[in-house]
Amino acid sequence: MHRIDRPRSRPIAVGRGAVAALTLGLLLMPTSPAAAAPMVATEVTAAECVTTVPGGSRCGVLTVPLSRTVPDSAEATLPYVLVPAALETGRPPLVYLAGGSALSSLDIQRLAVEDGLAADRDVVFVERRGGLDATPSLDCAPANAAIRASLGAHGDRAARVAAVDAAFASCTASWQEDGVVPSDFGVAPAAADLRDLRQQLGYARWTILAVGTSAGVALAAPDVDPGGVDGVVLDGPDLGAPGIVSAGGVAAALAVVRARVEPQGTVPSVPAAPQAAAAEEPESATPDTAPSEPTRSAGILTAATDALVAAPHRTSGAHAITLGGDALLAIASHALSEPIAQAALPVLLSSIADGDSTVLDPVANDAIARLGDSGGILDRVLGCSTTGWPGAAERSDAEVTTTTLLEDVAAAACSSFAVGATPPPGAIGTSVFVLGAPEQAAALAGPVAGGTADALVAVFPGSGAVPSASSACARVAMRAWLSDPASYRAALCDADDAAVAVVDRADVAASPRWAQQTSSDAGGGWSLLVLPILFGLVTIGWSVAWGYRLITQALRRQPVQDGLLLGIAPVFGATWAIGGAVVLVRAATSSPAIALVGVPAALPWLSIALLVSCLGLVPVWQGAHRGSRLRIAALSLLWAATAGWTALFVLAWW
């Protein structure tokens, strides 16, 4: 459903005397622009917490006008949580705006307490107007479903984009029936909400911490609330359309990722778009004519896109969808926002280009779910209002005029919502600290802080869309800057602590079934290992018992030839189990992205030991006594199940 609950209206009781006094006042009031401005009434009231909060926190609701330009506007309500400072230091409080997440999904305990943000200052968490916990909420279920369907390969792209546009238009019409206009949810009204909340809570000034698409709200706040903003922290700022939408932007970001595993590549300022990328140069090319890293990245993206166009892939899982080439850019854009998926992206694209699209399933399923979730509608409205701001335009080849699917969807949203671009903020008269990643910054025509004279940018390679979520160094840098913005210069930690090792194709054996299980949110990683762990315990115990018996026979000078044959099954089985455990643990610690596309390359080779172990059951059966055959049959069943598990998840035979 995309219906929005009509905002509450509070009854106003007035007497005859009050009416007369009000009428007289209006008649005597001089005509002026200020007199024509709407009466803005805001208030803060205590309310039940919408999420688990640390002890001592206070929860409430901010009530503001739904429209900042229409007199007698309906009300909008925004829940908030105030976590008081552990120590009274007099420092300005911090207000936190999430990007694309509801207030109820924020880990307030981690941010305020574990990360120490509330150690010396109050921290306020507030839902954005139009968010999932706000009233009204910009929910548009038909558009979410249409966006997911647009990633399919059925029908031409124009028809799929038209379906998305129609869904946006239907939501807009439904909202307007309830008195809701999408333009009332841009960055300027949201910045005014922050000003009202600050004043209602009694703070003279505060610092704004904004994540992702909330960056535009934070950058607009100093103009809306002069003197009320002490500083701005942008955590993975995302302006314009949410995520990387252009082919040139993805190619530029992918080039940065590939350069981490292939440092010989160079990253020039303006990469070529995939559509215009040249083919790989021959091996005899000289260093001066060798393909640049952006060209190589654009080439691999183009080849993978062409492969999906030629042979669309049907994903597996509960929400299967047939993916064509148009969908690949959306999936790659999502992968670049997640550190582990980002590190596996070069292998994914190479495999797809070579005709193996099954490795795409885990990342594709997650990307489809994220691109069509309900939190993305507000992000699209905010993106429309910041179009044209510094940092909102992505790099692309000037000669390439063909738009991508995501660009068409973003344009359809702005057209249907009728949300125009807000003028870019002028010189921000406060300190600005930007936490970003080169993979994201490579897709932008200019830094987000380009319009600010007093901005400081800290880059955390491999941290994905939100550096503080994956980089401890980013969190240290943020706390250091908040403590003393004037003296901060660099973080006293390793800026690469969030970077996941980029997977080399030679280090991984593709296994989509393994990847689907290990990426499951239902604890699939542990359930997948139950059978091999049981097999390992049995083989290790059997090997110990066999070795003890063999040594005992040797000490008694008894023949041990027959006993040696009986040890083939347990010893080689234990070798497979122990060796597999070592390989998996090493991969999990050094290259966790391998599990997203398959298994370590050495693991299939260990299957030889399992095969020898299965053959070792033959002499065990031959020397078995009548009373032990039931036990050996149970062991054989375990061996057969383990062999089938290996063929399915490690060797990916079916």
N, C-alpha and C positions, 0 to 999 in steps of 0.2 A: 504494500500500500504506500502511496506517496502523499496521502492527505496529511495536512498539518493541522494540529489542534489549534482552534482559534485562541489567541492570547486572551488571558483573563482581563476583565474590565472591573475596576473597583467602583462601587456605587459612591456617589458624592452627594451628601445631604447639605442643602443650604436653606437658610430661612429667608423670609421676605425682606428683612432688613439688610441681610447680606447681599441679596440681589440688587436692592436699590443702591447700596453703597458701591457695589461693583459697577453698576451702570453709570453712576455719576463719575466714578473714577475714569471709566473709559472715555466718557465725553470730554472730560477736562484734560486727558492725556494728550500731549503734543504729538503730531504725526511725525514719525522718524523711522528710519530703517530698523533701529533697535526695537522700536515698539512693535514692529511687524513680525519679529522673531517668535518662534513657538516657545511656549512655556515648557521648560525641561525639568521634569520632576523625577528625581531618583531617590532611592532609599535602599538601605541594607537591613535585612532582617535575619534573625537566627533561623536555622533550618536543620533538618536531619541530614547527616552526612551521606553522600551518595557513594562513598567508597570507604575502605578501611583507612583510618588515619592514625598517626602516632598519638600517644597519650598527651593530653593537654591541648590538643588542637581545637580550634573553633570552626564550625561550619555555618554557612549562611547562604543567602541568595541576594544577588544584586538585581534590583528592578530598575529598568531603564525604558525610555520610549522606544518603540519598535522602529519608528521612522524619526530621523533627526531633522527632517525638513517639513513634516506635515503636522500642523497644530492638532491637538487632541488625538494624538496617535495612540494606538493600542500599546500594551506593555510587552516587554520581553524580559525574561528572567534568566539569570546566569548564576549557577551554583559556584561556590568558591570554598576553599579550605585554607585557613590561616594556621600555620605552624609557628608558634612563638619562638623567639630566640632562646637558646639555652643559657646564654650569658648576655646581659644588658651592656652593650658596647656603644650604643648611640649611632651605629652604622645604618645607612638607609636600607630599608627592607628590599626584598627581591620578589618580583612578581613573575610567575612562570606561565608561558603560553605554549601548549603542546602543538605539534603539527600533525594534523590528520588523526589524532587520538582523542577519545572522550576523556573527560575528567575521571570517570570511573575506572579507566584502564591505566591510569598513571600509577607508577610505583612511588607513591609519595614517601613511603618509609625510606626507600633507598636514596632518593634525591635529597630529601631534607635532613635525614639523620645519618644514614650510612655514608653518603658522600659529603656530609658536613656542611651543607649549605645553610642550615639553621643553627649552626654552632654560635654565630655571633650576630645574627640578624634575623628578623622575621622573614618567613617565606610564605607567599600567598600563591596558591594554585587556583586559577580561574578558568572556567569553560568559556570558549569563544561564542559570541552570538551565532546562532545557527548550528551549534555543535549538538552532539547526540544527547547530552544531558540538559541542554538549554531548551527554553520554550519561547518561540516555536523552534523546531528543528528542521533543517533543510534535508529531509530524507526524500529520496526519489528512487524507489524500488524499480520502476520500469526502466529508468536510465541505467541503473546498475546491471540489470539483466541484459539490456541492449548492448552495453559495452562489452560484457562477456561474450555475447553472441557475435559481436563484430570481429572478434579474434578468430572466428571460424573461417573455413574455406568455402562455405556454401554461399553462392551468389556473388556478384561482383562487389567490389569495395564501395562503389557509389551507393548501391542499394543498402549495404550494411551501415554506412555512415548516415544515410537518410533515415534509417530506422532509429539510430541513436538521436538524431536531431528531432525526430517526431516524439521520442520519449522525453527529451528535455522540454519540448514545447508543451506536452501534456502536463508535466509537473508544474511548469510555470503557470499554466492556466488554472490548475487546481490551487496553487498557492495564492494566486490573485483573488480567487473566490473567497479565501479566508483572510484577505486583506494583507497578504505578504508579498512584497516586491523584492526580487533577488538583489537589486542594487542597494538595498538597505543592509546588506551583509558584506560590503566591501571593507577595505582596510581603514577608511576614514571613520565610519561609524564604530568599528571595533576599537579603534584608538580612542574615540570619545568615551567608550565604555570603561577603558582603563583609567582615564582621567577621573570619571565619576566614582569608580571604586576607590581610587586613591584618596579622593576627598572625603568620601563617606567613612573610610576607615581611619581618617585623621592623620594620614602621613603627609608631611610637607614635600618630600621627594622620595623617589624609589628608583631602583634599577630594574630593567626589563630583560628577562631571559626568554628568547623566542626560538622555537625549533621549527625547521622546515618552512612550510608555507606561512607560518605566523611571522616570518621575517618582515613582510610588508607592513604588518600592523605595528611592529616595534619601530620600524624606520619612520612611519607616519606619526607616531606618538609625540615626538618633540615639537612638531608643528602644532598639533592639536592641544598639547598640554605644555606650553612654554614655562620653563622653570620647574616643572614637576618631574622631569626625567633626569636622573643623576647619571645614567649610563645605559648602554645597550649591549647585550651579548647575543650574538646570532650563532646558533648551534646548527650547522649544516643548512644555511639559508637556501631556500628554493623559491625563486620568483618566476612569474610567468606561469605557463602550464606546469602542473606538478610532474616532476621527473624529467628525464631527458627525452624529448619527443622527436628530434630531428635525426636523420641518418648521419649527418656530419657530426652531431654531438656525440652519438654513440661511438662512432669511429674514433673521435678524438679521445674519449675516455678509455676506450679499449686499447688504444695505443699506449697510454700511460701504464695500464695494467700489464700489457705484454712486455713493455720495456723493463719491468721488474725481473722478468725471467730471461729476457734477451737484451741485456744492457747495451749491446752494440748499436741498437736502434736509436735514432734521434727523433725528437718531438718538436717539429717546427711550430710556429705560432698559429698557422692556418692550415689544418689538415684537409685533404681532399675528401669529398663525399663518396660513399660507397658506389653510387651509381656511375660515377666517373672514374673509379679506380682502375688502374691498369693491371694487367695480369702480372704474375710473379716473373721477375727477371731470371734468365738462365744462370746456372752456377758460375759460368765464366765471366759474369759481370764484374767490372772493376769496382773498387770501393766508391769511386766518384759517381758511378751509375747504379749502384746497388739500391734496391727499393728502400725508401724510408719507412720508419716504424708506422706512421699513420697510414701510408699507402698499403703496407702489408696488412694492417688491421682492417682497413676498408675493404681490401681484397677478400679476406676471410669472411667478413660479414656479407659481402656481395655473393660469394660462392654459396654460403649457407642459405641465404635468402632464395637464390635461384634453385637450390636443391628442394626446398620446401614448396616453391611454386610448382616445380615439375612433379613432385610427389608429396601431396599434403599428408601430414602425419596425424593419426588418431591416437590421442593420449589414452592412458589407462587410468583407472580409479573411478570413484563414485560419480564424479562430474566430468566424464570424458568429453572431449571436444576435438574436432578435426582442425588442425592448425595449418594455415598456409603461410606464404612468405611475408604477408602483411603483419602477421602476429609476432614474427621473430623479433622485430625491433622493440615491441612492447615488452617482450620477455627479457631481452638483453638489457633494456633500460632498468627493469626491476632488479635484475641480477647485479647490476653495477651499484645498487644501493645497499646490498648486503655483503659484508666482507667475505664470507665463505663462498657464496654463489659467485661473487666477483672473481675470486681466485680460480674458480673452475670454468669461467666463461670461455677462455681461449680453447680449452679442450672440447667444450660443448659445441662451439661453432665449427671446429675442425672436424669433429665426428659427424655433424649434420651435413657439412659440405661433402663428406665422403660417403654419404648415403645412410648413416646410422643415426636415425632421428629418435630412437627409443631412449637415448641418454638424456633427452630433453625433458622427459616427463616430470621428474621431481620439481625442477625449477619452474616449468610451465604451469603446473598445477598451483603452485604457490603464487606465481605472478597473476594468474587469472583471478584467483581469490582476492588478491590485494587490489587489483585494478578495478574490480567491480564492487568493492565494499562501500558501505553507506557513508563512511567518513570522507570519501573522495569528492562528494558534491560540493561541500563548503570549500574545499581546497581549490576546486575549479573556479568558483566564484571569486575567491581571493586572487587566483592567478589572472583572471580577466581584468581585475582592477589594478594590477601591477604590470600589465603589458606595456612594454616600452621603457620600463625602469632600467637603470644600469644593472647588468647582470641577468636580465630576463631574456635577452635575445641570444639564441644559440648560434654557434658557428655552423655554416654550411657553405657549400660551393655556390658562388654567385650565379654560375651558369646552369645550375640544377633548379628547375622550376617545379618539378613534381613533388607534391607534398606527401608526407607519410600518413599512415592511418591515425596515429596519435595526434598529429598536427590537425588533421581534419576533425577529429573528435573535440579537440580543444577549441577550434574555431566554431564548431556547432554549439558548444556550450555557451560561449560568449554571445553568439548571435541569438540563441533562444532565450537566454537569461536577460538579454539587453543590459548587460553590465559594461559600461564604458571604462576606459582606462583612467585611473586617478592620476593627476599631475604628479610627476616625481617629486620627492621631497627636496627641499633646497639644502643649503649647507646645514648639517646637523650640528647644533651647538653643544654637543656632549660627546664623551668618549664612546667609541664603538669597538668592540672586540669580536672578531669573526673566527669561528672554528670551522675549518673546512678540510676537504680531502682533494688531492690533485685530480683524482678520477672524476670528481664532479666539477671542479673548477675548469678542467680542460674543455668542458662542453659549453662554457659561457664566453660571450664576446668580451666581457670585461668583468672585473671583480665586483661583487656586491657592494664593497666599500668604496667603489670608485667615486661616488658623489660625496663622500665624507672626508673632510680635511684632517680629522683626528682619529683615523681608523687604524687598527692593528690587526693583522691577519696571521693566524697560526695554522699551519698545514699539518695534517696527520695522515700519512699515506696508508691506504688500505682500510680506512675506518668506515667507509660507506657513507650513507646519506646523513647519519647523525653521529659525529665523532664521539661525543661524550657517552653514547650508549655502548660503544665497543672499545674505546681507548681510555685506559687509566691515566695516561699522560694528558689527554684532553681534559679530563676532570681535574687533574692537578693544575693545569694551566688556567682553567676557568676559576678555580678557587684563588690562585695567586693573583690573577688580574682583579678579581672582586675585592681582594684585600687592599690592593694599592694600585689602581690603574695607571697612575702617573709614573711609577717606577718599574712597572713590569716590562721586561724585554724578551725573555725566552723562558720556556718551561724547563725546570731542572729535572728532566726525565728523558727517556728515549721516545722520540716522536713517532717511531715506527712500531710501537708496541702493539698496535691494533692490526698491523698488516699480516694477513694470512698468506703463507707461502703459495705462490701461483703454481698450479699443477702443470707439470710437463707431461706431454702425452705419453712419453716412454715410461713414465712412472705409474701408469694406471691401466688396468684392464677394465674396459667398459662393462658394467653390469647394471642395467636399469632396475632390475628387481631388487638388488641389494640397495641401490640408492633410494628407491621408493620406501623400503622398510626402515632404513636408518634415518630418513628425513621425516618419518611419521611423527605426528604430535602425540600419539597414543603410546609412547614408550616402545615403539617398534624396534629400536636398536637393541634393547635388552631381550625382548621376546625372541628376536631373530637368533640370538646366541645360546638359547637354552639347550638345544640339541647338541651342538658341538661342545658345549661345556660339559654336559653329561657324558658325552663320548670321551672327552679328555680325562675326566675323573676315573672312568672305568678302565681306560687303557693305561693310565699311570698306575693305578692300583694293581692291575693285572701284571704290569711290567715289574713292579716291585716284588710281588709274590713270585713271579717266574724267576727273577734274578736271585732271590733268596734260596729258592729250591735248587737252582742250578749250582750255586756256590756250595750248598750243603752236599749235593751229590759229588761234586769235585773233591771236597774235603774227605768224603768217605771212600774215595777212589772208585766211585761207581761210574758207568758209562754215561756220557752227557750228549752224545750225538743226537739222539732222538729229542732230547730236551731243547737243543738249539733250534730245531725246526718249529717247535711249539712257541717260540718267542718271537717269530716273525710278525704275527698279527698284533700283539700288544706293543712291541717296541716301535714298529713303523707307525702304528696308530698314534702312540704317544708323541712320536716325532712330528707327525702332521698337526696334532693339537697344540703342542708347545710352540712349534715353529709358526703356526698361524697366529697364535696369541701374541707372539713377539712382533710379527710383521704388522698386525693390526694396531698394537699399542704404539709402535714407532710411528706409524702413519698418522694416528690420531693426534700425536703430540707435535709432529713436524709438518705434516701436510693434511690438516683436517678436511680440506676441500676435496680430497680424493673420494671420501665417502659419499659425496654428492653426485658423483658420476660413475662410481664403480668400486673396485677393490684394488689394493696395491698390486703392482704387476707381478710380484714374487708369489702371491698367494695361489694363483692357478698352477704354478710349477710344483708347489707343495702337494698338489693332488696326486702326483706320482707316488708319494709315500703312502697316501691313503689307498691307492690301487694295490700296491704291494701288500699292505696290511690286509686288504680283502682277500688276496690270493693266499695269504698266510693262514686263513681259516680252514683251508683244505686239509693240511696235516692235523689240525686240531680235531676235525671231524673224524679223520681216519684213526686217530689214537684214542677217541672218546670211549668211555665205558658206557654201558647201558644206562646207568643211573645219572650220568652227567649230560646226556643228550638234550634234555629239556633246557638246562642252563645254557648249553652251547647254542641251541636254537634261539633263545632270547638274545644272546650276544650277536648272533648272525643278523637278527632283525634290526638291532641297533646299528650294525655296520651298514646294512642295506639302506636304512633311513638316512644315515650320515652321508652315504654316497649320493643318494638322491638329492639331499640338501645342497651338497657341493655342486652337483650338476645344474641345479636350478638357480642358486644364488651367486655362486662363484664363477662357474664356467658359462652360465646363462645359455644353456643348450635349448631351452624351450621358451 
